[in-house]
Amino acid sequence: MFLHWTWLILALMWTQTSFTTAGKILVYPAEGSRWLNMNIMLHELYKRGHDLTVVRSSMSLQIPEHAPHYKSLTIKVSQAISLDTPELTVSLLKKTTESRKSKWSVLSFIAQYQCLFAFIEQGSRVSAEMLRTIMEDQTLIKNLHNAKFDMIFTEALYGSGTVLGSYLGLPIVLNTRWIMNREAHFAVAPSPLSYIPTFGSELNDKMTFTDRLKNLLHYAIGQYTYHMFMNPAYQDIISEFIDPNTDVLSLMQGADLWLMRVDFVFEFPRPTMPNVVYIGGFQCKPSSPLPNELEIFMQSSGEHGVIVMSFGTRLKGLEYDLSEIFASAFAFLPQRVVWRHAGPKPSTVSNNTLILDWIPQNDLLGHPKTKLFITHGGTNSIYEAIYHGVPMLAIPLILDQFENMVRLKAKGIAKVLELTDLNINTLTESIKNLLDEKQPYMENMHEISSRHHDTPIKPMDSIIFWLEFVIRHKGAAHLRTESYKMPWYTYHNVDILAFILSAFMIISLIFALSCKLLLKELQRKRKVKQQ
């Protein structure tokens, strides 16, 4: 009996070891909220025994050089790579607000996109400069080769990690939702513009003729962005070190695996690919107990409950006029309000409102007293609200937040209030409408939340499984289509259509000439007969 149990334990240990063999992972993250997402995954990988090396800029704004769960490789650069700096955020917010206030006049539309192009050009250029510093350092490249990494885990917002992984010959896993010029699915999966909305269009999946025309316009803008601002930053490096006949998008399309921060309880249905793994809401978790003072404030709300408000990591505080509107509107509400706001304290703030520089957002959203979440519509915040089943009042500010709003409205789990329409009355009415039990928002949110939780494998477990799958099998090329290697005219069968059209025209021409010759012969015979 003892021998039997010994063999059983050894067999189980061997099985466990064979499926959880630790790997060496090179990590090339992006700054901002994308690093927050990546770092959650890195903590879990570290717990599983994986050896992590994080490539970071010496000017990094968020990525620590020293951390207990990874080793860092710091690259000397002259400036930070981020679209999350306060100056850039404020500039884009100003241009976006002006555009929406003028109802998308041509001039304001152009001004906003000029600002966006400047963002993308700067981010791609600085990212490429850091990449060139790495590629030209022969000692560093030799050390990276000798380190025998099992894969590179990188963010697809910029192309540097993908280019480096391709040069080193490593399996590539991308963590993404957006790439620089569009939603990430457009790079890897069939995306018919007849019902798949593209970035900037603010459309749903039910499009009229005018909508499809608008969608095509924004797709063209995305293509322009890629060819004019994103790819040129990397093309010289790719041509010099890899292959002059390829580009950064093709290298991305050659990635082994795409970890897509999407759940179809929130996203519109669309075609996908075998090497796309959906991990929407992976960062969500059950709420923890609140600090004592905050818990007392929550409990003091009585039957009316609490409203939580936060505008994410990009925007620390609102302009003074806007913060006064919020404070004045909150003062009329019977609910308590917990507000993350790092700017000047509004003069009209009431006793029912608690203003904090930082809040434990996940724990507050999971608190039974929380009735409503006022948010800018960032993806992380949306999934936390869905996870905890809290309806939202969404006030989008910039970038993909407007795309998220379309999805929130389509699912019936939020009201959307434009910043340009914000005043005390509109804000108060929107909040009251959301809290009205006769409205469907809470019921819809509970249904969406239930679907989000009803899954055979939790998103974080899926992440770990697939990353370790790539390590065990040295890639996942069998899941990747080779279509990205085709010329565009081959992919869309333009050459086949041209061949068929040419053949049809040649046959038609031969038929016409034959008919003409036959007609002439008949006419000749008729003349001979008459003579």
LINVENHU-V87570 format. One record per residue. N is the residue number from 1. RES is the residue in one small letter. PHI is phi in degrees with one decimal (999 if undefined). PSI is psi in radians with two decimals (* if undefined). D_CENTER is the distance of its C-alpha to the mean C-alpha in Angstrom with 1 decimal. Layout:
# LINVENHU-V87570
((N | RES | PHI | PSI | D_CENTER) (N | RES | PHI | PSI | D_CENTER))
This chain:
# LINVENHU-V87570
((1 | m | 999 | -0.75 | 54.9) (2 | f | -60.2 | -0.77 | 53.8) (3 | l | -62.9 | -0.68 | 53.1) (4 | h | -60.3 | -0.84 | 51.2) (5 | w | -67.5 | -0.62 | 48.8) (6 | t | -61.6 | -0.82 | 48.5) (7 | w | -64.6 | -0.65 | 47.4) (8 | l | -64.0 | -0.78 | 44.9) (9 | i | -64.5 | -0.75 | 43.3) (10 | l | -63.1 | -0.69 | 43.2) (11 | a | -64.7 | -0.74 | 41.6) (12 | l | -64.8 | -0.70 | 38.9) (13 | m | -64.3 | -0.72 | 38.3) (14 | w | -64.0 | -0.75 | 38.1) (15 | t | -62.4 | -0.79 | 35.6) (16 | q | -62.6 | -0.75 | 33.4) (17 | t | -65.7 | -0.72 | 33.7) (18 | s | -65.4 | -0.43 | 33.0) (19 | f | -101.4 | -0.10 | 29.6) (20 | t | -129.3 | 0.46 | 28.5) (21 | t | -57.4 | 2.20 | 29.8) (22 | a | -68.6 | 2.53 | 28.1) (23 | g | -121.4 | 2.93 | 26.4) (24 | k | -101.5 | 2.06 | 25.8) (25 | i | -118.0 | 2.19 | 22.2) (26 | l | -89.8 | 2.20 | 21.2) (27 | v | -114.0 | 2.20 | 18.0) (28 | y | -123.3 | 1.55 | 16.4) (29 | p | -87.6 | 3.07 | 13.7) (30 | a | -112.2 | 2.82 | 12.2) (31 | e | -79.3 | 3.11 | 13.5) (32 | g | 76.7 | -2.61 | 12.6) (33 | s | -63.5 | -0.44 | 10.5) (34 | r | -65.9 | -0.58 | 8.8) (35 | w | -68.6 | -0.66 | 12.4) (36 | l | -58.4 | -0.74 | 13.1) (37 | n | -64.4 | -0.85 | 10.8) (38 | m | -61.7 | -0.71 | 12.4) (39 | n | -65.4 | -0.59 | 15.8) (40 | i | -60.3 | -0.76 | 15.9) (41 | m | -65.5 | -0.69 | 15.7) (42 | l | -63.8 | -0.68 | 18.2) (43 | h | -59.2 | -0.74 | 20.6) (44 | e | -69.8 | -0.68 | 20.7) (45 | l | -62.9 | -0.69 | 21.3) (46 | y | -62.7 | -0.71 | 24.0) (47 | k | -60.7 | -0.55 | 25.6) (48 | r | -83.6 | 0.04 | 25.9) (49 | g | 93.2 | 0.17 | 27.8) (50 | h | -79.3 | 2.57 | 25.4) (51 | d | -94.3 | 2.01 | 26.2) (52 | l | -112.7 | 2.32 | 23.2) (53 | t | -123.7 | 2.06 | 23.4) (54 | v | -102.9 | 2.15 | 20.8) (55 | v | -82.9 | 2.18 | 20.9) (56 | r | -138.3 | 2.73 | 20.7) (57 | s | -81.9 | 2.56 | 22.0) (58 | s | -66.0 | -0.30 | 25.3) (59 | m | -103.4 | 0.32 | 24.0) (60 | s | -57.1 | 2.40 | 20.9) (61 | l | -90.9 | -0.44 | 20.3) (62 | q | -125.2 | -0.45 | 18.7) (63 | i | -88.6 | 1.94 | 19.4) (64 | p | -66.2 | 2.55 | 23.0) (65 | e | -74.0 | -0.59 | 25.4) (66 | h | -117.2 | 2.19 | 27.2) (67 | a | -149.5 | 2.58 | 25.7) (68 | p | -71.6 | -0.36 | 27.5) (69 | h | -103.8 | 0.01 | 24.9) (70 | y | -154.3 | 2.77 | 24.3) (71 | k | -94.6 | 2.56 | 26.2) (72 | s | -111.4 | 2.59 | 24.9) (73 | l | -118.8 | 1.78 | 25.4) (74 | t | -91.6 | 2.20 | 25.6) (75 | i | -104.2 | 2.20 | 25.7) (76 | k | -70.4 | 2.08 | 27.8) (77 | v | -134.5 | 2.92 | 26.2) (78 | s | -93.4 | -0.32 | 27.3) (79 | q | -151.1 | 2.83 | 24.3) (80 | a | -79.2 | 2.64 | 21.0) (81 | i | -105.3 | 1.75 | 17.7) (82 | s | -163.5 | 2.50 | 15.4) (83 | l | -101.1 | 0.15 | 14.1) (84 | d | -105.5 | 0.22 | 14.8) (85 | t | -69.8 | 2.56 | 18.6) (86 | p | -56.2 | -0.69 | 20.5) (87 | e | -63.0 | -0.81 | 22.2) (88 | l | -65.0 | -0.73 | 19.1) (89 | t | -63.2 | -0.81 | 17.6) (90 | v | -63.5 | -0.71 | 21.0) (91 | s | -62.8 | -0.82 | 21.6) (92 | l | -67.8 | -0.66 | 18.5) (93 | l | -61.3 | -0.72 | 19.2) (94 | k | -63.9 | -0.82 | 22.7) (95 | k | -65.6 | -0.69 | 22.1) (96 | t | -64.7 | -0.78 | 19.6) (97 | t | -62.6 | -0.74 | 22.3) (98 | e | -61.8 | -0.71 | 25.0) (99 | s | -63.1 | -0.77 | 23.4) (100 | r | -76.0 | -0.50 | 23.0) (101 | k | -68.5 | -0.61 | 26.4) (102 | s | -89.8 | 0.19 | 28.0) (103 | k | 57.2 | 0.76 | 26.4) (104 | w | 60.3 | 0.87 | 24.7) (105 | s | -66.0 | 2.76 | 27.8) (106 | v | -59.4 | -0.76 | 27.7) (107 | l | -65.9 | -0.77 | 28.3) (108 | s | -68.5 | -0.62 | 25.8) (109 | f | -61.1 | -0.81 | 23.1) (110 | i | -64.8 | -0.73 | 24.1) (111 | a | -62.1 | -0.73 | 24.2) (112 | q | -64.7 | -0.77 | 20.6) (113 | y | -70.0 | -0.54 | 19.3) (114 | q | -61.9 | -0.69 | 21.7) (115 | c | -65.9 | -0.74 | 20.2) (116 | l | -65.0 | -0.72 | 16.6) (117 | f | -61.4 | -0.67 | 18.1) (118 | a | -63.9 | -0.70 | 19.8) (119 | f | -56.9 | -0.91 | 16.7) (120 | i | -66.5 | -0.74 | 15.2) (121 | e | -61.6 | -0.76 | 18.7) (122 | q | -66.7 | -0.81 | 19.3) (123 | g | -61.3 | -0.78 | 16.2) (124 | s | -66.8 | -0.72 | 16.8) (125 | r | -63.9 | -0.83 | 20.5) (126 | v | -68.4 | -0.65 | 20.5) (127 | s | -61.1 | -0.77 | 18.2) (128 | a | -67.2 | -0.60 | 20.6) (129 | e | -63.2 | -0.72 | 23.6) (130 | m | -65.7 | -0.70 | 22.6) (131 | l | -62.3 | -0.77 | 22.1) (132 | r | -62.6 | -0.67 | 25.6) (133 | t | -57.8 | -0.71 | 27.1) (134 | i | -69.1 | -0.84 | 26.2) (135 | m | -65.6 | -0.56 | 27.2) (136 | e | -85.2 | -0.16 | 30.5) (137 | d | -87.6 | 1.64 | 31.5) (138 | q | -62.3 | -0.62 | 33.5) (139 | t | -64.6 | -0.78 | 34.4) (140 | l | -63.2 | -0.79 | 30.8) (141 | i | -61.9 | -0.72 | 29.8) (142 | k | -61.8 | -0.72 | 32.9) (143 | n | -65.2 | -0.66 | 32.0) (144 | l | -65.8 | -0.69 | 28.5) (145 | h | -63.4 | -0.80 | 30.3) (146 | n | -69.2 | -0.36 | 32.9) (147 | a | -68.9 | -0.31 | 30.5) (148 | k | 56.2 | 0.91 | 29.9) (149 | f | -66.2 | 2.59 | 26.2) (150 | d | -84.9 | -0.42 | 25.1) (151 | m | -170.7 | 2.91 | 21.6) (152 | i | -116.3 | 2.33 | 18.9) (153 | f | -113.7 | 2.01 | 15.7) (154 | t | -141.6 | 2.86 | 13.2) (155 | e | -92.2 | 2.43 | 9.8) (156 | a | -89.7 | 0.03 | 8.9) (157 | l | -58.9 | -0.80 | 8.2) (158 | y | -109.1 | 2.91 | 12.0) (159 | g | -97.2 | -0.07 | 14.4) (160 | s | -61.6 | -0.80 | 17.0) (161 | g | -63.2 | -0.67 | 16.3) (162 | t | -66.1 | -0.76 | 16.3) (163 | v | -64.0 | -0.78 | 19.5) (164 | l | -62.8 | -0.78 | 21.1) (165 | g | -60.8 | -0.70 | 20.5) (166 | s | -65.1 | -0.73 | 22.0) (167 | y | -64.9 | -0.67 | 24.9) (168 | l | -80.1 | -0.16 | 25.7) (169 | g | 72.5 | 0.53 | 25.6) (170 | l | -96.5 | 2.61 | 23.3) (171 | p | -58.3 | 2.45 | 21.2) (172 | i | -115.9 | 2.22 | 17.5) (173 | v | -118.5 | 2.22 | 14.7) (174 | l | -104.8 | 2.34 | 11.1) (175 | n | -107.7 | 2.01 | 8.6) (176 | t | -163.1 | 2.85 | 5.1) (177 | r | -133.5 | -0.70 | 2.2) (178 | w | -118.4 | 2.44 | 3.4) (179 | i | -101.2 | 3.09 | 7.0) (180 | m | -58.2 | -0.66 | 9.6) (181 | n | -107.2 | -0.03 | 11.1) (182 | r | -173.0 | 3.07 | 9.0) (183 | e | -67.7 | 2.48 | 6.5) (184 | a | -63.2 | -0.51 | 6.7) (185 | h | -56.5 | -0.55 | 9.5) (186 | f | -63.9 | -0.35 | 11.6) (187 | a | -86.0 | -0.40 | 12.3) (188 | v | -124.7 | -0.39 | 13.4) (189 | a | -125.9 | 2.68 | 14.7) (190 | p | -56.3 | 2.33 | 17.2) (191 | s | -138.0 | 1.36 | 15.8) (192 | p | -60.9 | 2.20 | 18.9) (193 | l | -72.8 | -0.12 | 18.6) (194 | s | -71.6 | -0.39 | 21.3) (195 | y | -147.4 | 0.05 | 19.0) (196 | i | -104.5 | 1.89 | 15.3) (197 | p | -69.3 | 2.43 | 14.2) (198 | t | -101.6 | 2.92 | 12.5) (199 | f | -59.1 | 2.32 | 10.8) (200 | g | 93.7 | -0.31 | 13.6) (201 | s | -76.4 | -0.52 | 15.8) (202 | e | 55.0 | 0.76 | 15.2) (203 | l | -112.8 | 2.80 | 16.8) (204 | n | -99.0 | -2.89 | 16.9) (205 | d | -91.6 | 0.18 | 18.0) (206 | k | -116.5 | 1.74 | 21.7) (207 | m | -114.2 | 2.40 | 22.5) (208 | t | -82.7 | 3.11 | 25.9) (209 | f | -57.8 | -0.80 | 27.3) (210 | t | -62.9 | -0.69 | 26.3) (211 | d | -61.7 | -0.75 | 22.7) (212 | r | -66.4 | -0.59 | 22.5) (213 | l | -65.5 | -0.76 | 24.1) (214 | k | -63.5 | -0.72 | 21.6) (215 | n | -61.8 | -0.72 | 18.7) (216 | l | -64.2 | -0.69 | 20.4) (217 | l | -59.8 | -0.82 | 20.9) (218 | h | -70.2 | -0.54 | 17.3) (219 | y | -64.4 | -0.72 | 16.6) (220 | a | -62.4 | -0.68 | 19.5) (221 | i | -63.3 | -0.69 | 18.2) (222 | g | -62.6 | -0.72 | 15.0) (223 | q | -64.2 | -0.73 | 17.6) (224 | y | -60.1 | -0.75 | 19.7) (225 | t | -59.7 | -0.77 | 17.0) (226 | y | -64.1 | -0.88 | 16.5) (227 | h | -74.0 | -0.45 | 20.2) (228 | m | -98.6 | -0.48 | 21.4) (229 | f | -124.5 | -0.68 | 19.2) (230 | m | -84.4 | -1.04 | 16.7) (231 | n | -62.9 | -0.73 | 18.9) (232 | p | -56.6 | -0.51 | 22.2) (233 | a | -64.7 | -0.54 | 21.2) (234 | y | -105.1 | -0.28 | 21.0) (235 | q | -62.1 | -0.71 | 23.5) (236 | d | -61.6 | -0.70 | 26.7) (237 | i | -67.1 | -0.78 | 25.5) (238 | i | -63.2 | -0.75 | 24.5) (239 | s | -64.2 | -0.65 | 27.8) (240 | e | -77.0 | -0.70 | 29.8) (241 | f | -106.5 | -0.35 | 28.5) (242 | i | -121.9 | -1.32 | 27.1) (243 | d | -162.1 | 2.11 | 28.0) (244 | p | -65.7 | -0.25 | 28.6) (245 | n | -94.0 | 0.13 | 27.9) (246 | t | -122.2 | 3.05 | 24.2) (247 | d | -141.9 | 3.11 | 21.2) (248 | v | -67.7 | -0.61 | 17.8) (249 | l | -66.6 | -0.72 | 16.0) (250 | s | -62.5 | -0.66 | 18.7) (251 | l | -65.8 | -0.70 | 18.4) (252 | m | -62.4 | -0.76 | 14.7) (253 | q | -64.5 | -0.36 | 15.9) (254 | g | -85.8 | 0.06 | 18.5) (255 | a | -62.9 | 2.60 | 16.4) (256 | d | -71.6 | -0.65 | 17.9) (257 | l | -148.1 | 2.48 | 15.0) (258 | w | -117.0 | 1.98 | 11.3) (259 | l | -87.6 | 1.86 | 10.1) (260 | m | -99.6 | 2.10 | 7.4) (261 | r | -78.3 | 1.15 | 6.3) (262 | v | -141.7 | 2.51 | 7.9) (263 | d | -129.8 | 2.33 | 11.6) (264 | f | -74.4 | 0.01 | 13.6) (265 | v | -70.2 | -0.34 | 15.6) (266 | f | -112.4 | -0.66 | 13.0) (267 | e | -84.6 | 2.72 | 11.4) (268 | f | -74.4 | 2.50 | 14.0) (269 | p | -59.6 | 2.52 | 15.8) (270 | r | -163.1 | 2.83 | 15.4) (271 | p | -63.5 | 2.63 | 16.6) (272 | t | -140.6 | -2.99 | 15.1) (273 | m | -134.0 | 2.79 | 16.6) (274 | p | -63.3 | -0.46 | 18.5) (275 | n | -95.0 | 0.32 | 16.4) (276 | v | -103.6 | 2.15 | 13.2) (277 | v | -113.7 | 2.22 | 13.2) (278 | y | -93.8 | 2.17 | 11.5) (279 | i | -129.1 | 0.42 | 11.2) (280 | g | -55.5 | 2.25 | 9.9) (281 | g | 84.6 | 0.22 | 12.2) (282 | f | -61.1 | -0.47 | 13.3) (283 | q | -81.4 | -0.15 | 14.0) (284 | c | -77.3 | 2.64 | 16.2) (285 | k | -156.5 | 2.83 | 20.0) (286 | p | -58.1 | 2.64 | 23.3) (287 | s | -73.5 | 2.61 | 24.6) (288 | s | -103.5 | 2.83 | 27.1) (289 | p | -58.9 | 2.49 | 30.3) (290 | l | -82.3 | 2.76 | 30.1) (291 | p | -54.9 | 2.63 | 32.3) (292 | n | -55.4 | -0.81 | 35.7) (293 | e | -65.1 | -0.68 | 35.8) (294 | l | -69.9 | -0.64 | 32.5) (295 | e | -64.4 | -0.71 | 33.6) (296 | i | -61.7 | -0.73 | 36.9) (297 | f | -63.4 | -0.73 | 35.1) (298 | m | -63.5 | -0.79 | 33.0) (299 | q | -67.9 | -0.46 | 36.2) (300 | s | -72.4 | -0.11 | 38.1) (301 | s | -74.5 | -0.27 | 36.1) (302 | g | 62.7 | -2.50 | 38.3) (303 | e | -75.5 | -0.29 | 37.6) (304 | h | -77.0 | -0.47 | 35.4) (305 | g | 81.1 | -2.94 | 32.5) (306 | v | -127.8 | 2.51 | 29.9) (307 | i | -105.8 | 2.26 | 27.1) (308 | v | -105.7 | 2.35 | 24.2) (309 | m | -132.2 | 2.27 | 22.5) (310 | s | -155.8 | 2.49 | 19.9) (311 | f | -113.7 | 0.54 | 17.6) (312 | g | 78.2 | -2.98 | 15.4) (313 | t | -84.0 | -0.40 | 15.8) (314 | r | -68.7 | -0.75 | 15.5) (315 | l | -111.2 | 1.89 | 18.5) (316 | k | -74.0 | -0.58 | 21.5) (317 | g | -154.6 | 2.79 | 23.8) (318 | l | -91.6 | 2.82 | 24.5) (319 | e | -59.0 | 2.70 | 27.1) (320 | y | -57.9 | -0.78 | 30.6) (321 | d | -61.3 | -0.72 | 31.2) (322 | l | -67.7 | -0.72 | 28.0) (323 | s | -65.3 | -0.55 | 28.7) (324 | e | -67.1 | -0.67 | 32.2) (325 | i | -61.4 | -0.83 | 31.1) (326 | f | -62.0 | -0.82 | 29.1) (327 | a | -61.7 | -0.73 | 32.0) (328 | s | -67.0 | -0.73 | 34.6) (329 | a | -65.8 | -0.73 | 32.8) (330 | f | -62.5 | -0.56 | 32.3) (331 | a | -63.6 | -0.42 | 36.0) (332 | f | -87.8 | -0.10 | 37.0) (333 | l | -91.3 | 2.57 | 35.1) (334 | p | -78.0 | -0.28 | 36.8) (335 | q | -77.3 | 2.76 | 33.6) (336 | r | -84.2 | 2.69 | 32.9) (337 | v | -130.4 | 2.25 | 29.7) (338 | v | -108.2 | 2.08 | 27.8) (339 | w | -124.5 | 2.08 | 26.0) (340 | r | -83.3 | 2.00 | 24.0) (341 | h | -154.2 | 2.08 | 25.3) (342 | a | -102.2 | 0.03 | 26.3) (343 | g | -85.4 | -2.99 | 28.0) (344 | p | -59.5 | 2.46 | 31.7) (345 | k | -70.9 | 2.23 | 32.9) (346 | p | -63.1 | 2.59 | 33.7) (347 | s | -74.3 | -0.38 | 37.4) (348 | t | -97.4 | 0.20 | 37.1) (349 | v | -64.6 | 2.41 | 35.4) (350 | s | -103.5 | 2.98 | 37.2) (351 | n | -66.9 | -0.33 | 38.2) (352 | n | -82.3 | 0.00 | 35.8) (353 | t | -117.2 | 2.18 | 32.8) (354 | l | -107.1 | 2.03 | 31.8) (355 | i | -101.4 | 2.22 | 29.8) (356 | l | -132.1 | 2.57 | 28.2) (357 | d | -67.1 | -0.54 | 26.5) (358 | w | -144.9 | 2.53 | 24.2) (359 | i | -132.0 | 2.59 | 23.9) (360 | p | -78.4 | 1.41 | 23.1) (361 | q | -56.9 | -0.83 | 20.5) (362 | n | -59.9 | -0.74 | 20.0) (363 | d | -69.7 | -0.60 | 23.8) (364 | l | -69.8 | -0.73 | 24.5) (365 | l | -66.4 | -0.50 | 22.3) (366 | g | -86.3 | -0.02 | 24.1) (367 | h | -76.9 | 2.40 | 27.5) (368 | p | -62.5 | -0.35 | 29.8) (369 | k | -81.8 | -0.24 | 30.8) (370 | t | -75.8 | 2.18 | 27.3) (371 | k | -109.1 | -0.43 | 27.4) (372 | l | -154.5 | 2.57 | 24.6) (373 | f | -123.4 | 2.10 | 21.4) (374 | i | -97.9 | 2.11 | 21.0) (375 | t | -141.0 | 2.81 | 17.5) (376 | h | -80.4 | -0.21 | 15.5) (377 | g | 92.2 | 0.46 | 12.8) (378 | g | -69.2 | 2.63 | 10.1) (379 | t | -61.1 | -0.77 | 7.8) (380 | n | -60.0 | -0.78 | 10.0) (381 | s | -64.1 | -0.70 | 13.1) (382 | i | -61.7 | -0.80 | 12.6) (383 | y | -68.8 | -0.56 | 12.5) (384 | e | -66.0 | -0.71 | 15.4) (385 | a | -65.3 | -0.73 | 17.3) (386 | i | -63.1 | -0.77 | 16.9) (387 | y | -56.6 | -0.74 | 18.1) (388 | h | -94.7 | -0.04 | 21.1) (389 | g | 71.6 | 0.72 | 21.8) (390 | v | -111.5 | 2.10 | 21.9) (391 | p | -61.0 | 2.78 | 21.8) (392 | m | -126.8 | 2.56 | 20.0) (393 | l | -106.2 | 1.97 | 21.1) (394 | a | -103.5 | 2.24 | 18.1) (395 | i | -123.9 | 1.54 | 18.8) (396 | p | -68.1 | 2.58 | 15.9) (397 | l | -116.5 | -0.93 | 16.3) (398 | i | -147.7 | 2.91 | 13.9) (399 | l | 51.0 | -2.29 | 10.9) (400 | d | -71.6 | -0.13 | 8.3) (401 | q | -61.5 | -0.57 | 10.7) (402 | f | -71.4 | -0.59 | 13.0) (403 | e | -66.5 | -0.70 | 10.9) (404 | n | -62.4 | -0.60 | 10.5) (405 | m | -61.7 | -0.69 | 14.2) (406 | v | -59.6 | -0.72 | 15.2) (407 | r | -70.6 | -0.69 | 13.9) (408 | l | -61.8 | -0.77 | 15.7) (409 | k | -66.0 | -0.71 | 18.8) (410 | a | -64.0 | -0.57 | 18.8) (411 | k | -85.0 | -0.17 | 18.9) (412 | g | 69.3 | 0.55 | 21.6) (413 | i | -114.5 | 0.13 | 20.3) (414 | a | -158.5 | 2.70 | 20.1) (415 | k | -102.3 | 2.54 | 22.0) (416 | v | -113.8 | 2.27 | 20.4) (417 | l | -124.1 | 2.09 | 22.5) (418 | e | -70.0 | 2.49 | 22.0) (419 | l | -59.4 | -0.61 | 22.8) (420 | t | -71.2 | -0.32 | 25.5) (421 | d | -100.7 | 0.09 | 27.2) (422 | l | -76.5 | 2.15 | 27.2) (423 | n | -151.3 | 3.11 | 30.7) (424 | i | -60.0 | -0.72 | 32.6) (425 | n | -68.6 | -0.84 | 33.6) (426 | t | -64.7 | -0.66 | 30.3) (427 | l | -67.3 | -0.80 | 28.6) (428 | t | -63.1 | -0.79 | 31.5) (429 | e | -64.0 | -0.70 | 31.6) (430 | s | -63.8 | -0.74 | 28.0) (431 | i | -64.9 | -0.80 | 28.3) (432 | k | -62.2 | -0.68 | 31.6) (433 | n | -64.3 | -0.72 | 30.2) (434 | l | -67.6 | -0.61 | 27.4) (435 | l | -84.2 | -0.14 | 29.9) (436 | d | -69.7 | 2.09 | 32.4) (437 | e | -64.8 | -0.34 | 33.0) (438 | k | -75.6 | -0.32 | 34.1) (439 | q | -81.7 | 2.71 | 30.6) (440 | p | -86.7 | 0.05 | 28.2) (441 | y | -60.6 | -0.82 | 25.2) (442 | m | -66.0 | -0.75 | 26.2) (443 | e | -62.7 | -0.77 | 27.2) (444 | n | -62.4 | -0.73 | 24.1) (445 | m | -65.1 | -0.71 | 22.0) (446 | h | -62.1 | -0.66 | 24.3) (447 | e | -67.9 | -0.79 | 23.9) (448 | i | -61.8 | -0.76 | 20.1) (449 | s | -62.4 | -0.72 | 20.3) (450 | s | -61.7 | -0.74 | 23.0) (451 | r | -65.5 | -0.69 | 21.0) (452 | h | -61.3 | -0.68 | 18.1) (453 | h | -79.1 | -0.39 | 20.7) (454 | d | -85.5 | 1.43 | 22.6) (455 | t | -140.8 | 2.55 | 21.2) (456 | p | -70.5 | -0.41 | 23.3) (457 | i | -143.8 | 2.33 | 21.3) (458 | k | -67.3 | 2.56 | 19.2) (459 | p | -54.0 | -0.73 | 15.6) (460 | m | -65.5 | -0.68 | 16.8) (461 | d | -64.4 | -0.63 | 19.8) (462 | s | -64.7 | -0.74 | 17.8) (463 | i | -57.5 | -0.90 | 15.8) (464 | i | -63.9 | -0.76 | 19.2) (465 | f | -57.3 | -0.86 | 21.0) (466 | w | -72.3 | -0.60 | 18.9) (467 | l | -64.3 | -0.76 | 18.8) (468 | e | -70.6 | -0.51 | 22.6) (469 | f | -60.5 | -0.81 | 23.0) (470 | v | -61.5 | -0.69 | 21.8) (471 | i | -66.0 | -0.81 | 24.2) (472 | r | -63.1 | -0.68 | 27.1) (473 | h | -106.0 | 0.18 | 26.9) (474 | k | 55.5 | 0.76 | 25.9) (475 | g | 123.2 | -3.09 | 22.9) (476 | a | -144.6 | 0.82 | 21.9) (477 | a | -62.5 | -0.45 | 23.0) (478 | h | -67.9 | -0.29 | 24.6) (479 | l | -93.8 | -0.13 | 21.3) (480 | r | -99.5 | 2.23 | 20.2) (481 | t | -71.8 | 2.60 | 21.5) (482 | e | -94.6 | 0.20 | 23.5) (483 | s | -62.3 | -0.47 | 22.8) (484 | y | -66.0 | -0.30 | 20.8) (485 | k | -83.7 | -0.17 | 24.3) (486 | m | -80.6 | 2.52 | 25.9) (487 | p | -63.7 | 2.71 | 26.7) (488 | w | -59.4 | -0.62 | 25.2) (489 | y | -72.1 | -0.46 | 28.7) (490 | t | -76.5 | -0.77 | 29.0) (491 | y | -57.3 | -0.72 | 25.7) (492 | h | -94.5 | 0.18 | 26.6) (493 | n | 58.2 | 0.51 | 30.3) (494 | v | -64.2 | -0.65 | 31.5) (495 | d | -66.1 | -0.66 | 34.2) (496 | i | -65.8 | -0.79 | 35.4) (497 | l | -62.7 | -0.70 | 35.6) (498 | a | -64.4 | -0.70 | 37.4) (499 | f | -63.5 | -0.83 | 39.8) (500 | i | -62.1 | -0.77 | 40.5) (501 | l | -63.3 | -0.74 | 41.0) (502 | s | -64.1 | -0.78 | 43.3) (503 | a | -61.6 | -0.74 | 45.2) (504 | f | -62.0 | -0.74 | 45.7) (505 | m | -67.0 | -0.70 | 46.9) (506 | i | -65.6 | -0.80 | 49.2) (507 | i | -61.7 | -0.74 | 50.7) (508 | s | -62.8 | -0.70 | 51.1) (509 | l | -66.0 | -0.76 | 52.8) (510 | i | -61.8 | -0.75 | 55.1) (511 | f | -62.4 | -0.75 | 55.9) (512 | a | -64.5 | -0.76 | 56.7) (513 | l | -65.1 | -0.71 | 58.9) (514 | s | -61.9 | -0.77 | 60.6) (515 | c | -61.6 | -0.71 | 61.3) (516 | k | -65.2 | -0.77 | 62.6) (517 | l | -66.1 | -0.71 | 64.9) (518 | l | -63.8 | -0.71 | 66.0) (519 | l | -63.2 | -0.74 | 66.8) (520 | k | -62.6 | -0.73 | 68.8) (521 | e | -64.4 | -0.72 | 70.7) (522 | l | -63.7 | -0.72 | 71.6) (523 | q | -64.9 | -0.68 | 72.8) (524 | r | -64.9 | -0.75 | 74.9) (525 | k | -65.2 | -0.66 | 76.4) (526 | r | -64.2 | -0.70 | 77.2) (527 | k | -64.6 | -0.73 | 79.0) (528 | v | -62.6 | -0.74 | 81.0) (529 | k | -64.9 | -0.69 | 82.0) (530 | q | -67.2 | -0.61 | 83.2) (531 | q | -71.9 | * | 85.3))
